Amino acid sequence: MEVKVLVKEKNVLELEFKGGDQSLAQMLAEKLNEDKSVEFAAYKVDHPLVALPRLIVRTKKGDPGKLVLEKLKEIKGEVADFRKQFMGIVK
């Protein structure tokens, strides 16, 4: 998956995801909105067949890029836990 930075300002970050669907953008937006330092986080797809998903993050304080990386680590950990539990079920 390729990620393109569309906007990078002090408290605003907008990313575009190429080579995937909107799933990651949706998970990131949900995780980011749980954080108290986030003013706004959402994903947007202009058209489901031809447009690329975009993630928009606006923070009250802190670097939105670092926060996105932090939330990606959380998602990665949750997926690893799920995989471990699932593998225990299907073996």
Backbone as CSV, one residue per row, in Angstrom:
resi,resn,N_x,N_y,N_z,CA_x,CA_y,CA_z,C_x,C_y,C_z
1,MET,0.848,-1.176,0.000,0.000,0.000,0.000,0.891,1.235,0.000
2,GLU,0.534,2.168,-0.798,1.255,3.432,-0.883,0.457,4.508,-0.151
3,VAL,1.154,5.336,0.604,0.511,6.428,1.329,1.098,7.742,0.834
4,LYS,0.225,8.653,0.459,0.646,9.963,-0.028,0.174,11.031,0.957
5,VAL,1.067,11.922,1.345,0.713,13.018,2.240,0.163,14.159,1.376
6,LEU,-1.090,14.517,1.615,-1.728,15.601,0.873,-1.599,16.935,1.595
7,VAL,-1.739,16.893,2.921,-1.636,18.095,3.752,-0.857,17.724,5.004
8,LYS,0.139,18.542,5.333,0.893,18.346,6.572,1.141,19.715,7.176
9,GLU,0.395,20.006,8.233,0.527,21.270,8.950,0.752,20.958,10.421
10,LYS,0.831,21.984,11.235,1.135,21.807,12.653,0.177,20.827,13.327
11,ASN,-1.116,20.995,13.093,-2.080,20.119,13.767,-3.043,19.438,12.793
12,VAL,-2.697,19.431,11.507,-3.556,18.804,10.500,-2.722,17.887,9.619
13,LEU,-3.266,16.704,9.363,-2.623,15.755,8.470,-3.699,15.122,7.598
14,GLU,-3.444,15.086,6.297,-4.360,14.420,5.384,-3.545,13.452,4.536
15,LEU,-3.954,12.184,4.567,-3.255,11.125,3.858,-4.169,10.494,2.827
16,GLU,-3.568,10.004,1.745,-4.309,9.290,0.716,-3.707,7.888,0.608
17,PHE,-4.575,6.859,0.596,-4.133,5.476,0.558,-4.348,4.896,-0.842
18,LYS,-3.280,4.398,-1.438,-3.375,3.801,-2.776,-3.001,2.318,-2.665
19,GLY,-3.791,1.480,-3.298,-3.479,0.054,-3.299,-4.195,-0.721,-2.219
20,GLY,-5.228,-0.167,-1.670,-6.005,-0.857,-0.649,-7.421,-0.325,-0.651
21,ASP,-8.217,-0.828,0.251,-9.578,-0.310,0.361,-9.651,0.658,1.537
22,GLN,-10.851,0.990,1.943,-11.021,1.988,2.996,-10.919,1.429,4.408
23,SER,-10.670,0.139,4.554,-10.660,-0.498,5.874,-9.652,0.127,6.830
24,LEU,-8.415,0.302,6.384,-7.387,0.876,7.262,-7.725,2.306,7.637
25,ALA,-8.170,3.085,6.681,-8.542,4.474,6.969,-9.670,4.533,7.992
26,GLN,-10.632,3.623,7.873,-11.749,3.579,8.816,-11.280,3.204,10.219
27,MET,-10.432,2.175,10.318,-9.917,1.767,11.632,-9.107,2.881,12.280
28,LEU,-8.266,3.543,11.485,-7.466,4.637,12.027,-8.344,5.779,12.518
29,ALA,-9.350,6.152,11.752,-10.247,7.233,12.163,-10.941,6.895,13.478
30,GLU,-11.403,5.653,13.616,-12.068,5.245,14.861,-11.111,5.319,16.047
31,LYS,-9.907,4.790,15.876,-8.907,4.821,16.956,-8.524,6.259,17.311
32,LEU,-8.325,7.078,16.304,-7.925,8.465,16.545,-9.012,9.233,17.287
33,ASN,-10.267,8.995,16.954,-11.359,9.706,17.619,-11.512,9.319,19.084
34,GLU,-10.934,8.208,19.496,-10.956,7.811,20.907,-9.932,8.599,21.724
35,ASP,-8.987,9.243,21.064,-7.907,9.967,21.731,-8.353,11.390,22.078
36,LYS,-8.105,11.808,23.313,-8.535,13.132,23.778,-7.806,14.287,23.088
37,SER,-6.639,14.023,22.534,-5.895,15.102,21.877,-6.345,15.330,20.431
38,VAL,-7.287,14.519,19.971,-7.783,14.645,18.595,-9.065,15.467,18.580
39,GLU,-9.057,16.501,17.768,-10.251,17.335,17.592,-11.196,16.706,16.575
40,PHE,-10.609,16.114,15.530,-11.405,15.569,14.438,-10.581,14.529,13.691
41,ALA,-11.182,13.395,13.383,-10.555,12.398,12.527,-11.653,11.710,11.731
42,ALA,-11.437,11.590,10.436,-12.427,10.946,9.574,-11.743,10.444,8.318
43,TYR,-12.413,9.526,7.663,-11.931,9.107,6.362,-12.985,9.460,5.335
44,LYS,-12.533,9.598,4.101,-13.410,10.062,3.040,-13.074,9.295,1.768
45,VAL,-14.105,8.886,1.049,-13.937,8.269,-0.260,-14.905,8.983,-1.191
46,ASP,-14.370,9.717,-2.161,-15.230,10.489,-3.059,-16.167,9.600,-3.866
47,HIS,-15.659,8.470,-4.359,-16.486,7.508,-5.093,-15.913,6.121,-4.832
48,PRO,-16.723,5.178,-4.394,-16.186,3.870,-3.980,-15.506,3.077,-5.096
49,LEU,-15.805,3.353,-6.342,-15.204,2.589,-7.438,-13.946,3.212,-8.019
50,VAL,-13.814,4.523,-7.927,-12.677,5.173,-8.596,-11.812,6.035,-7.684
51,ALA,-12.283,6.401,-6.537,-11.531,7.310,-5.669,-10.683,6.534,-4.663
52,LEU,-9.628,7.185,-4.188,-8.760,6.615,-3.166,-9.209,7.114,-1.795
53,PRO,-9.155,6.229,-0.778,-9.534,6.661,0.574,-8.566,7.711,1.100
54,ARG,-9.114,8.681,1.830,-8.313,9.720,2.471,-8.617,9.731,3.963
55,LEU,-7.588,9.969,4.755,-7.729,10.114,6.199,-7.381,11.546,6.542
56,ILE,-8.268,12.209,7.290,-8.041,13.584,7.725,-7.992,13.595,9.249
57,VAL,-6.931,14.174,9.802,-6.751,14.234,11.257,-6.439,15.662,11.656
58,ARG,-7.168,16.173,12.652,-6.885,17.492,13.232,-6.755,17.286,14.737
59,THR,-5.619,17.708,15.281,-5.381,17.529,16.705,-5.545,18.843,17.467
60,LYS,-5.898,18.732,18.731,-5.945,19.900,19.618,-4.528,20.275,20.023
61,LYS,-3.718,19.240,20.218,-2.310,19.433,20.573,-1.535,18.214,20.091
62,GLY,-0.272,18.391,19.857,0.572,17.281,19.437,0.636,17.113,17.927
63,ASP,1.567,16.284,17.524,1.827,16.018,16.110,0.875,14.934,15.597
64,PRO,0.033,15.243,14.621,-0.903,14.232,14.122,-0.193,13.047,13.471
65,GLY,0.970,13.256,12.878,1.716,12.157,12.273,2.162,11.136,13.304
66,LYS,2.694,11.619,14.415,3.119,10.717,15.493,1.917,9.974,16.069
67,LEU,0.797,10.644,16.166,-0.409,10.021,16.692,-0.914,8.918,15.756
68,VAL,-0.847,9.151,14.455,-1.245,8.126,13.489,-0.348,6.897,13.636
69,LEU,0.960,7.110,13.779,1.881,5.992,13.966,1.570,5.215,15.240
70,GLU,1.234,5.935,16.306,0.882,5.303,17.576,-0.361,4.421,17.410
71,LYS,-1.361,4.945,16.722,-2.600,4.188,16.519,-2.387,2.998,15.593
72,LEU,-1.486,3.131,14.623,-1.150,1.999,13.756,-0.536,0.863,14.576
73,LYS,0.315,1.213,15.537,0.909,0.193,16.411,-0.171,-0.507,17.235
74,GLU,-1.144,0.265,17.733,-2.247,-0.333,18.494,-3.038,-1.309,17.630
75,ILE,-3.337,-0.907,16.408,-4.088,-1.766,15.494,-3.286,-3.037,15.195
76,LYS,-2.002,-2.874,14.965,-1.143,-4.029,14.686,-1.163,-5.009,15.862
77,GLY,-1.106,-4.494,17.082,-1.163,-5.346,18.269,-2.492,-6.072,18.389
78,GLU,-3.579,-5.382,18.107,-4.898,-6.000,18.176,-5.053,-7.106,17.132
79,VAL,-4.528,-6.856,15.939,-4.593,-7.865,14.876,-3.753,-9.090,15.266
80,ALA,-2.587,-8.867,15.854,-1.746,-9.984,16.291,-2.448,-10.800,17.365
81,ASP,-3.105,-10.129,18.312,-3.863,-10.836,19.355,-4.997,-11.651,18.751
82,PHE,-5.718,-11.051,17.819,-6.815,-11.756,17.165,-6.301,-12.991,16.426
83,ARG,-5.195,-12.814,15.700,-4.626,-13.941,14.951,-4.239,-15.082,15.888
84,LYS,-3.625,-14.737,17.007,-3.209,-15.754,17.978,-4.424,-16.510,18.508
85,GLN,-5.463,-15.784,18.878,-6.673,-16.428,19.383,-7.343,-17.274,18.315
86,PHE,-7.386,-16.755,17.095,-8.039,-17.471,15.992,-7.274,-18.745,15.655
87,MET,-5.960,-18.662,15.621,-5.158,-19.846,15.324,-5.369,-20.931,16.395
88,GLY,-5.592,-20.515,17.641,-5.886,-21.463,18.701,-7.227,-22.150,18.512
89,ILE,-8.150,-21.480,17.884,-9.484,-22.036,17.649,-9.471,-23.011,16.476
90,VAL,-8.768,-22.672,15.398,-8.851,-23.469,14.176,-7.863,-24.636,14.139
91,LYS,-6.945,-24.715,15.073,-5.978,-25.834,15.072,-6.610,-27.099,15.554
